[in-house]
Amino acid sequence: MANRFAIAPLTTDASNEDGTAADDELEFVRRRAASGFGAVISSATYVEQDGRSWQGIGATHDGHLSSLQRLAEAMRAAGGLAILQIYDGGRIAKPELIGGKPLRAPSAVASLRPGAKTPREMTSDEVENLIACFREAASLARKAGFDGVEIHGANHYAVHQFFSPRANQRSDKWGGTLSRRMHFPLAVAQAVRDALGPKLIAGFRVTPFEAEHDGYTLADSKLLCGELARLNLDYISVSLDDYRKSRPTGETRVYNGPVAEIDTPAESPITEFARVIAGHCAVMASGGIRTCLDAEGAIKLGADLVAVGRAVVVDPEWLSKVRSKSEASILAGLPKDEREIAEALSIPPRMVEYLLSRPGWIPRL
Ligand SMILES: Cc1cc2nc3c(=O)[nH]c(=O)nc-3n(C[C@H](O)[C@H](O)[C@H](O)COP(=O)(O)O)c2cc1C
């Protein structure tokens, strides 16, 4: 990488219905990549039609190849590495996007999100099939010319669900003890590594511990990361809402309500992961990075790389301003006028709606 900065994965919710990237979505990425990020990670890309959580891009068949090629090209606007993030929604897929079919998930346990429907438990054939879908998506990424793939193992999507004792209450080889709950994330990682070959980049995004009652712990995810490192992954991306507070994304996603009092570990998960995987794979930090000092703070904790999300949504030229030491001119929030958000900041109109649908998520001027 030319530098340690990456654009964090940012779903636009504005792709075409068939999972191809829309032109304004490509422009959103191109403009932000052009400021010189060492790597650009794509929005989460679905690997199976029945696991779509938003109207995002897909990597399920050859029909998606030219869309993926165009995306990789946009991401390389300034020569940074193009990484495709791949996911499955499991119990938090969106019923409207999967033709109203029942949701499928590791177990028949509803998510804590308000209004969540109870999914049905996947059969073991379906579990194997989903792993094959991750493999196929990684293979399409390779054919489309991406430099690598990031498995979305964080933020309560299917890979996270298989690792979570709250969501995964299976009694077969995919659930139960900690080592059985690791089975699915590790099988996906192996499948992705096999599809990419040894040279392309394979990363894994993890929620370091669950803020919810009876969730997995930091000790559990450290064991998982150690195993992922043994499978020759290149980086672990630690997903936090704010890296300084070691606060993971909660499953309910309420951004303007009271903040749940959660036990945070004494030491930063970034430091803890760095210790476990040092010398094997890199640690990428994210959450609340808005200035160069924030990035340096994450690096001091043990991160090798930093991923920047909301700051880049709000200011497409964020990195140029950081690099030219003109941080005072960084835009601090989205403008009041919605049309101005779309036009001045190259944000697809449907993404603007998505951003504004969760009050408190993205700062406003
Ligand atoms: C609009 C938006 C879309 C996001 N989409 C994804 C995604 O597709 N995959 C993912 O892992 N995280 C996603 N995230 C989370 C970000 O990658 C990042 O981890 C989070 O916003 C915290 O970092 P930040 O404070 O720099 O924004 C999204 C965040 C935002 C604001």
The ligand as a Gaussian input file, in Angstrom:
#p B3LYP/6-31G(d) Opt

LIG

0 1
 C      -23.142000       4.781000       5.046000
 C      -22.390000       3.693000       5.731000
 C      -22.375000       2.441000       5.161000
 C      -21.643000       1.406000       5.748000
 N      -21.557000       0.214000       5.119000
 C      -20.747000      -0.751000       5.614000
 C      -20.509000      -1.948000       4.893000
 O      -21.010000      -2.154000       3.783000
 N      -19.700000      -2.874000       5.460000
 C      -19.091000      -2.685000       6.687000
 O      -18.343000      -3.536000       7.143000
 N      -19.286000      -1.530000       7.358000
 C      -20.071000      -0.564000       6.857000
 N      -20.197000       0.622000       7.518000
 C      -19.418000       0.851000       8.747000
 C      -18.127000       1.628000       8.394000
 O      -17.306000       0.864000       7.544000
 C      -17.331000       2.003000       9.649000
 O      -16.877000       0.848000      10.295000
 C      -18.157000       2.793000      10.652000
 O      -18.905000       3.808000      10.014000
 C      -17.260000       3.441000      11.728000
 O      -16.215000       4.180000      11.156000
 P      -16.321000       5.773000      10.912000
 O      -16.522000       6.412000      12.251000
 O      -15.018000       6.145000      10.259000
 O      -17.506000       5.986000      10.031000
 C      -20.951000       1.640000       6.961000
 C      -21.002000       2.914000       7.545000
 C      -21.686000       3.939000       6.932000
 C      -21.665000       5.298000       7.566000

